[in-house]
Amino acid sequence: MKKDYTKLADDIVSYVGGQENVISLYHCITRLRFKLKDTSIAKVNKDKIEKLTGVLSVVEANGQFQVVIGSDVSDVFQTILANYHIKNALDNTEADDVESDKTGNIVIRFFNTLSAIFNPIIIALAGAGMLKALLVVFTTYHLLSNQDSTYKILAAAGNSVFYFLPLFLAISAARIFKANMFISLAIVASLLEPNFVSMVVKNGTTVDFFGIPTVLMGYSGTVIPAIIAIYVYAHLEKLLKKFIPKSMEIFALSLVALIIMVPLTVLVIGPIGVMLGDGLGNAMNFISGESGLLAGLLIGGGWTFLVMMGIHWGVVPIMVNNLALHGYDTLRPMIAAATFASAGVALGVFLKSRNKETKGLALSSLLPALLGGITEPIVYGLSVKYKKPLIAQVIVGGLVGAFMGALQVKAIVYVFPALTTLPAFFGPTFIYYGIGITVAFFGTALLTYLLGLGEADQDLSSDSLSVALPLRGDVIPLSDVNDPVFSTLAMGNGFAIYPETGDILAPITGEVITVFPTGHAFGIRSALGTELLVHIGLNTVDLSKGTFNISVKKGDKVKKGQQIGTVNLAEIKEKNYDPTTMVIFTNGVKEQTLVVLDQSKNDITSVISKDAIERDGK
């Protein structure tokens, strides 16, 4: 049965300010990318969007309001378009929707622009790259001959995206730079036209153009020339529209554009673009060659943060250019270290967590990471949320990336790192790649397990709850409390303590949601929504405020085991009040087993049920 995304779609649109606040929308592999009229907090409720079930995170970058969904993003996107009058940005040939952010430093803006250009092309690149990798395996093991017609047909399919990559880039760049898509395509297509290609004996071949010596380059598979050419044309188009009458624009605009831009691209833009691309590729390979260990450490450890900023696609041109220039790329294996480290987080969290929902999220996000290289559900749903897993994946990802870089591990085509794309790394360094991703996966899982999840691995599921005792003493069941409000579980399930000392500790990590004026009771809510009430003594609301000294207030953050106050137990007993302290879970905990960890007695675990107490199995 197909999942219904209507409620999620409705909530997202509502919290971004309604359809009237949306200029346009498109999506990449894991994110809805909104362009909004007004992004102020008065119009957009970012906090509520982040709390929606089905939303992993919200990122504001590249002039976009990005809602990270994960593998269901396409379904949510289609539901929004079906139910609302919202423009699909990728249907807009004038591209006034998908524009680069004008804020931030020049480096961030540059990568944001590259990211926006490459996003729509990634899916075609990845599929074609995988097909090329499989053909390498087939020919290596003599399953196919490169002279067979079958091979040639499949090779044409695999090579198509890479050979005609400048055309794909022309279309995408036209959207970003607000130029006419089809004129842009015509300009770049001239560089791949057979008459032009036949003149390029080799890069650097010189011909004559109206007496001007012209250095020719091969542009198949290149990245930078097409992007620069369309950037320049976008500005030229705006200028031409000021002078060309509307009645003549249908033919004159493209005529003048082709006459100006094609020679300009061949004479100046193209050669400069090729040299920039070659220089960038050579620089990256020089850095990798001179200090592959350092490069791998930075990329393997830092890739997750590029993903979090949403600019990781901006690195794609470098990898594609490396493949076109050298026939291999050393960056992708370093990135694979981060990918498999993220997958390791999912395994580690699954093994460590006691929370059913957390375990379910970890398990459901593990397969997309291992089989498709999609890690954002893990990054936002587990690593960032619980923080310690993020530390684990950065450490192990960096170390494995350094290993990959030091040994110059290579990818032979562009793919997403995953178990299904292993053929893309086929070659002399494949054994090191296999070792690297195995260590990244299992090493991160182990480190995640050892570091733990903080509050998360002890937090409450529907079946069991884990807390520290707020007061040191003997644990008793609520049924033994001398007050029917508590003993009948009218206020909720929980347990009670007959306290021995007066130091008050926070029983769980979370936010203080209430402190009674007298200080005799307080409530805390954990990050996962567990609400817990601590009530010190019976009828102690009648005592003077000085009996209880609570050092926290509503809204404060506390950590489990942190001292948050004191109580004068001697005074309570002298005035003939019962000091029994109740710990009540107030938001729907059923009469099921409660696991209570007493941090003041590290070796003691008390298991409380409705009618019985067991301590260390006794």
C-alpha positions in Angstrom: 0.0 0.0 0.0 1.4 3.3 -1.1 2.2 5.8 1.7 0.1 9.0 1.9 2.3 12.1 2.1 -0.6 14.6 2.1 -0.4 15.5 5.8 3.4 16.1 5.6 3.1 18.1 2.4 0.3 20.2 3.9 2.3 20.9 7.1 5.4 21.9 5.2 3.6 24.3 2.8 1.7 25.8 5.8 4.9 26.4 7.8 6.8 27.9 4.9 4.1 30.6 4.8 1.6 29.0 2.5 1.7 28.6 -1.3 1.5 32.4 -1.7 4.9 32.7 -0.1 6.5 30.2 -2.4 8.1 31.5 -5.6 9.1 28.1 -6.8 10.1 24.6 -5.7 12.3 21.7 -6.9 14.1 18.8 -5.3 17.4 17.0 -5.4 18.1 13.5 -4.1 17.1 14.2 -0.5 15.9 17.8 -0.2 12.9 20.0 -1.1 14.4 23.3 -2.3 12.0 26.2 -1.8 12.6 29.7 -3.1 10.5 31.9 -0.8 9.3 35.5 -1.0 9.7 36.1 2.7 12.0 34.0 4.9 11.5 36.0 8.1 10.3 34.2 11.3 7.1 36.1 11.0 6.3 34.1 7.9 8.3 30.9 8.1 8.2 28.6 11.1 11.5 26.7 10.8 11.3 25.1 14.3 7.9 23.5 13.5 9.1 22.1 10.2 12.1 20.5 11.8 9.8 18.8 14.3 7.6 17.2 11.6 7.7 13.4 11.4 9.4 12.8 8.0 11.6 15.9 8.1 15.3 15.4 9.0 16.4 19.0 9.1 16.1 22.4 7.5 19.0 24.1 5.8 19.0 27.7 4.5 21.6 28.1 1.8 22.1 29.0 -1.9 19.2 31.4 -1.6 16.9 28.5 -0.8 15.0 27.1 2.1 15.9 23.5 2.0 13.8 20.9 3.8 15.7 17.6 4.1 13.4 14.7 3.7 15.5 11.7 2.6 14.5 9.0 0.2 10.8 10.0 0.2 11.6 13.5 -1.1 10.3 12.8 -4.7 6.9 11.6 -3.3 6.5 14.6 -1.0 7.5 16.9 -3.9 4.9 15.4 -6.2 2.2 15.6 -3.5 2.9 19.3 -3.0 2.8 20.0 -6.8 -0.4 18.0 -7.1 -2.2 19.8 -4.2 -0.9 23.4 -4.5 -0.4 26.0 -7.3 3.3 26.0 -6.8 5.7 26.4 -9.7 8.2 23.7 -10.4 11.5 25.6 -10.8 12.9 23.1 -13.3 10.0 23.8 -15.6 10.9 27.4 -15.9 13.1 28.2 -18.9 13.7 31.8 -17.7 15.0 30.5 -14.4 14.2 33.4 -12.2 13.6 30.9 -9.5 16.8 28.8 -9.2 19.3 31.5 -8.6 22.4 31.6 -6.5 22.5 33.3 -3.2 24.0 36.8 -3.3 25.1 36.6 0.3 28.1 34.9 1.9 31.8 35.0 0.8 32.8 34.5 -2.8 34.0 30.9 -2.1 30.7 29.8 -0.6 28.8 31.6 -3.4 30.9 29.8 -6.1 30.3 26.4 -4.6 26.6 27.2 -4.2 26.4 28.1 -7.8 28.1 24.9 -9.0 25.9 22.9 -6.7 22.8 24.4 -8.2 24.0 23.8 -11.7 25.0 20.1 -11.1 22.1 19.0 -9.0 19.7 18.2 -11.8 22.5 16.4 -13.8 23.7 14.1 -10.9 21.2 11.3 -11.5 22.2 11.0 -15.1 25.9 11.1 -14.3 25.6 8.4 -11.6 23.6 6.0 -13.8 25.9 6.4 -16.8 29.0 6.1 -14.6 27.8 2.8 -13.2 27.1 1.4 -16.7 30.7 2.4 -17.7 32.1 0.7 -14.6 30.1 -2.5 -15.3 31.5 -2.6 -18.9 35.0 -2.4 -17.5 34.3 -5.5 -15.4 32.7 -7.3 -18.3 35.6 -6.7 -20.6 38.2 -7.4 -18.0 36.7 -10.8 -17.2 36.0 -11.5 -21.0 32.3 -11.5 -20.6 32.1 -9.1 -23.4 34.5 -7.9 -26.1 34.9 -4.3 -26.9 34.5 -5.2 -30.5 31.1 -6.7 -30.0 28.0 -4.7 -31.2 26.4 -5.4 -27.8 29.4 -3.7 -26.1 29.3 -0.7 -28.4 25.6 -0.1 -27.9 26.0 -0.2 -24.1 29.1 1.9 -24.3 27.2 4.5 -26.2 24.7 4.6 -23.5 27.4 4.9 -20.8 29.4 7.5 -22.7 26.6 9.7 -23.7 26.3 11.8 -20.6 30.0 12.3 -20.3 30.7 13.0 -24.0 27.8 15.5 -24.2 28.3 16.8 -20.6 28.8 20.4 -21.9 25.2 20.3 -23.4 23.7 19.2 -20.1 25.6 22.0 -18.3 24.5 24.5 -20.9 20.8 23.8 -20.1 21.3 23.8 -16.3 23.5 26.9 -16.3 21.0 28.7 -18.4 18.4 28.2 -15.6 20.8 29.5 -13.0 22.1 32.5 -14.9 18.6 33.4 -16.3 19.5 32.9 -20.0 17.4 31.5 -22.8 17.9 27.7 -22.5 17.8 26.8 -26.2 20.1 29.6 -27.4 22.5 28.6 -24.6 22.3 25.0 -25.8 23.1 26.1 -29.4 26.1 28.1 -28.3 27.7 25.1 -26.5 26.6 22.5 -29.1 28.7 24.3 -31.7 31.8 23.1 -29.7 30.7 19.5 -30.4 29.5 19.9 -34.0 31.3 17.5 -36.4 32.9 20.2 -38.6 34.4 21.8 -35.5 35.5 18.5 -34.0 37.2 17.4 -37.2 39.5 20.5 -37.0 40.8 19.5 -33.5 43.6 17.2 -34.3 44.8 17.6 -30.8 44.5 20.3 -28.1 46.4 23.3 -29.2 45.8 22.9 -32.9 45.9 26.4 -34.5 43.5 27.6 -37.2 42.6 30.9 -38.8 39.4 32.9 -38.0 39.2 36.0 -40.2 42.9 36.3 -39.9 43.0 35.8 -36.2 45.1 32.8 -35.0 42.7 30.5 -33.1 43.8 27.8 -30.7 41.4 24.9 -30.8 40.5 22.6 -27.9 38.5 19.4 -27.5 35.4 20.1 -25.3 33.9 16.7 -25.0 33.5 15.9 -21.3 34.7 19.3 -20.1 33.0 21.3 -17.3 34.2 24.8 -17.0 34.0 26.2 -20.6 30.3 25.6 -20.9 29.5 27.2 -17.5 31.7 30.3 -18.3 30.2 30.6 -21.8 26.6 30.7 -20.5 27.5 33.0 -17.7 28.9 35.5 -20.2 26.0 34.9 -22.6 23.4 35.6 -19.8 24.9 39.1 -19.4 25.0 39.6 -23.2 21.4 38.5 -23.5 20.2 41.2 -21.1 22.2 43.8 -23.1 20.9 42.6 -26.4 17.3 42.7 -25.3 17.6 46.4 -24.6 18.5 47.2 -28.2 16.7 44.5 -30.3 13.0 45.3 -30.9 10.5 42.8 -29.6 9.1 42.3 -33.1 12.6 41.1 -34.3 13.7 39.2 -31.2 12.4 35.8 -32.3 15.3 35.6 -34.9 17.6 38.5 -34.2 18.4 37.6 -30.6 19.6 34.1 -31.4 21.3 35.3 -34.6 23.4 38.0 -32.9 24.0 35.7 -29.9 25.5 32.9 -32.1 27.6 35.3 -34.2 29.1 36.8 -31.0 29.2 34.0 -28.6 30.5 31.1 -30.7 33.6 32.8 -31.9 34.1 34.4 -28.5 33.9 31.0 -26.9 36.3 29.4 -29.5 38.7 32.2 -29.3 38.8 33.1 -25.6 36.3 31.5 -23.2 36.9 27.8 -24.3 40.7 27.8 -24.1 40.7 29.7 -20.8 38.1 27.3 -19.5 40.0 24.2 -20.5 43.2 25.6 -19.0 41.3 26.4 -15.7 39.9 22.9 -15.6 43.2 21.3 -16.3 44.9 23.6 -13.8 42.3 22.8 -11.1 42.6 19.0 -11.8 46.3 19.2 -11.8 46.3 21.2 -8.6 44.1 18.7 -6.8 46.1 15.8 -8.1 49.3 17.5 -7.0 47.9 18.0 -3.5 46.8 14.5 -3.4 50.1 13.2 -4.7 52.2 15.3 -2.4 50.2 14.8 0.7 47.4 12.3 0.0 47.3 11.5 3.7 46.5 15.1 4.6 44.0 15.5 1.7 42.2 12.3 2.7 42.1 13.3 6.3 40.4 16.6 5.5 38.0 15.2 2.9 37.1 12.0 4.8 36.6 13.9 8.0 35.1 17.1 6.6 32.7 15.8 3.9 29.8 15.4 6.3 30.0 19.2 7.1 29.8 20.0 3.4 26.7 17.8 3.2 25.2 19.7 6.2 25.8 23.0 4.4 24.2 21.7 1.3 27.2 22.6 -0.9 28.7 19.1 -1.4 27.5 18.9 -5.0 29.8 21.9 -5.7 32.8 19.4 -5.6 31.3 17.3 -8.4 32.9 19.4 -11.2 36.3 18.7 -9.8 35.8 14.9 -9.8 34.2 14.9 -13.3 37.0 17.1 -14.6 39.6 14.7 -13.1 37.9 11.8 -14.9 37.8 13.6 -18.2 41.5 14.8 -17.9 43.2 11.8 -16.3 40.7 8.9 -16.7 40.6 8.5 -12.9 39.7 10.5 -9.8 41.2 10.2 -6.3 38.7 12.4 -4.5 35.7 10.0 -4.7 37.4 7.2 -2.7 38.2 9.7 0.1 34.5 10.8 0.1 33.6 7.1 0.2 35.4 7.0 3.6 32.8 9.5 4.9 29.9 7.7 3.2 30.6 4.4 4.8 31.5 6.0 8.1 27.9 7.5 8.1 26.5 4.0 7.4 28.5 2.7 10.3 26.8 5.3 12.5 23.5 3.7 11.6 24.7 0.3 12.6 26.2 1.5 15.9 23.1 3.4 16.9 20.9 0.4 16.1 23.0 -1.8 18.4 23.3 0.8 21.1 20.0 2.5 21.4 17.2 1.2 23.6 14.6 3.4 21.9 12.4 1.6 19.4 11.9 4.6 17.2 15.6 5.4 17.1 16.5 1.8 16.3 13.9 1.8 13.5 15.3 5.0 12.0 18.8 3.6 12.2 17.8 0.4 10.4 15.7 2.1 7.8 18.5 4.6 6.9 21.2 1.9 6.8 20.2 0.2 3.5 20.0 3.5 1.4 23.4 4.4 2.7 25.0 1.0 1.9 23.2 0.4 -1.4 22.8 4.0 -2.7 25.3 6.2 -1.0 22.5 8.4 0.5 23.6 9.4 4.0 21.6 12.5 4.8 18.9 10.6 6.8 21.8 9.3 9.0 23.6 12.7 9.2 20.5 14.6 10.3 18.5 11.9 12.0 21.3 10.4 14.0 24.7 12.0 13.9 23.7 15.6 14.3 20.9 14.8 16.7 23.0 12.8 19.1 26.4 14.5 18.4 28.6 11.6 19.7 28.0 9.6 16.5 29.0 12.7 14.5 32.3 12.7 16.4 32.7 9.0 15.6 32.1 9.3 11.9 34.4 12.3 11.6 37.3 10.6 13.4 37.0 7.3 11.5 36.1 8.9 8.2 39.2 11.1 8.4 41.5 8.3 9.3 40.2 6.1 6.5 40.2 9.0 4.1 43.9 9.5 5.0 44.5 5.8 4.3 42.8 6.1 0.8 44.7 9.3 0.0 48.1 8.0 1.1 47.7 5.0 -1.2 46.2 7.0 -4.1 43.1 4.9 -4.3 41.3 5.7 -7.6 37.7 5.7 -9.0 37.5 5.2 -12.8 34.0 6.7 -13.3 31.7 9.0 -11.5 29.3 7.2 -9.1 27.9 7.4 -5.6 30.0 5.4 -3.2 28.0 2.3 -2.3 28.2 -1.5 -2.2 26.3 -1.5 -5.6 29.0 0.7 -7.2 32.1 -1.3 -6.3 33.0 -1.8 -10.0 33.6 1.9 -10.3 36.7 1.5 -8.2 38.0 -1.6 -10.1 41.8 -1.6 -10.7 45.1 -1.9 -9.0 44.0 0.0 -5.9 40.7 -1.8 -5.5 41.9 -3.9 -2.6 42.8 -0.8 -0.6 39.3 0.6 -1.4 37.7 -2.5 -0.1 39.8 -2.5 3.1 39.1 1.2 3.6 35.3 1.1 3.3 35.1 -2.0 5.5 37.1 -0.3 8.3 35.1 2.9 7.9 31.8 1.0 8.3 32.6 -1.3 11.1 35.1 1.1 12.8 32.5 3.8 13.0 29.9 1.4 14.2 32.2 0.2 17.0 33.2 3.8 18.0 29.6 4.9 18.0 28.7 2.0 20.2 31.5 2.8 22.6 30.9 6.5 22.8 27.2 6.0 23.2 24.4 8.4 22.5 24.3 10.3 25.8 20.7 10.7 26.8 19.6 9.0 23.6 20.7 5.4 24.3 19.1 5.5 27.8 15.9 7.4 26.7 12.5 6.0 26.9 10.7 3.7 24.5 7.1 2.7 24.8 8.3 -0.4 26.8 11.1 0.8 29.0 12.4 4.0 30.6 15.8 4.7 32.0 16.6 7.4 34.5 18.9 8.3 37.4 17.5 8.5 40.9 16.8 12.2 41.8 17.5 11.4 45.5 19.7 8.7 46.8 17.8 6.1 48.8 15.7 2.9 48.6 13.5 2.5 45.6 9.9 1.3 46.3 6.9 0.7 44.0 4.2 3.4 43.7 1.7 0.9 45.2 3.5 1.3 48.6 3.2 5.1 48.6 0.8 6.3 51.3 -1.3 8.4 49.0 -3.9 7.0 46.6 -3.2 9.8 44.1 0.2 8.2 43.5 -0.4 4.5 44.5 -3.3 4.0 42.1 -1.2 5.5 39.3 -3.8 8.2 38.8 -1.0 10.7 37.9 0.9 8.2 35.8 3.3 5.3 36.1 6.7 5.6 37.8 8.4 4.7 41.1 9.1 6.1 44.5 12.2 6.6 46.7 12.6 6.8 50.4 15.5 9.3 50.4 18.7 9.0 52.5 20.4 12.3 51.4 19.2 15.7 50.5 21.1 16.3 47.2 18.6 16.6 44.3 19.8 15.4 40.9 18.3 15.7 37.5 16.9 12.3 36.7 17.1 12.8 32.9 18.8 15.1 30.4 16.4 17.7 29.1 14.6 21.0 29.6 13.0 22.1 32.9 9.3 22.6 32.1 8.0 23.5 35.5 9.2 24.3 39.1 6.6 24.7 41.7 6.9 27.9 43.8 7.7 26.0 47.0 10.4 23.9 45.2 8.8 20.6 46.4 8.1 19.5 42.8 9.6 20.0 39.3 9.2 18.6 35.8 11.7 17.9 33.0 11.1 17.0 29.4 13.8 15.0 27.5 14.9 15.6 23.9 12.7 12.7 22.8 9.6 14.1 24.5 9.6 12.1 27.7 8.0 14.2 30.5 8.9 13.4 34.1 7.6 14.9 37.4 9.5 14.7 40.6 7.4 15.2 43.7 9.4 15.4 47.0 7.4 14.2 50.0 3.7 13.9 50.7 1.7 17.1 51.3 5.0 19.0 51.5 3.5 21.8 49.5 2.5 23.1 53.0 6.1 23.5 54.1 8.0 26.8 53.9 10.0 27.6 50.7 13.3 27.3 52.6 12.8 23.6 53.0 13.6 23.1 49.3 16.4 24.9 47.4 16.0 24.4 43.7 18.8 26.1 41.6 17.1 25.8 38.2 14.1 27.5 36.6 11.7 26.8 33.8 13.5 26.7 30.5 16.9 25.7 31.9 18.7 22.8 30.3 19.9 20.1 32.6 22.0 16.9 32.3 21.2 13.6 33.9 22.9 13.3 37.3 23.5 17.1 37.5 22.8 18.5 41.0 20.0 20.9 40.7 19.2 21.6 44.4 18.9 20.4 47.9 16.1 19.4 50.4 16.2 19.6 54.2 15.1 16.0 54.9 15.6 16.5 58.7 13.1 19.4 58.7 10.5 17.3 56.8 10.8 14.5 59.3 10.8 16.8 62.3 7.5 18.2 61.2 6.1 14.7 60.7 5.8 14.8 56.9 6.5 11.7 54.8 9.7 12.4 52.7 8.9 9.7 50.2 9.7 11.1 46.7 7.7 10.1 43.7 9.1 10.0 40.1 6.1 10.1 37.7 6.1 9.8 33.9 3.3 12.1 33.0 2.9 11.6 29.2 1.3 8.2 28.7 3.7 5.6 30.0 1.9 2.4 30.5 2.1 -0.1 33.4 5.2 -1.7 31.9 8.7 -2.3 33.1 10.7 0.8 34.1 14.5 0.5 34.2 16.0 2.9 36.8 19.7 3.6 36.9 20.9 4.9 40.2 24.0 6.9 39.3 25.0 7.3 43.0 25.3 3.5 43.1 26.8 2.7 39.8 26.7 -1.0 40.3 23.0 -1.1 41.2 20.1 -1.4 38.7 16.6 -1.4 40.0 13.8 -2.8 37.9 10.4 -1.5 39.0 7.1 -3.0 37.9 3.7 -2.2 39.2 3.7 -4.7 42.0 7.2 -5.9 42.5 10.8 -4.8 42.9 13.9 -6.7 41.8 17.4 -5.6 42.5 20.3 -7.2 40.7 18.1 -10.3 40.1 17.4 -10.7 43.8 
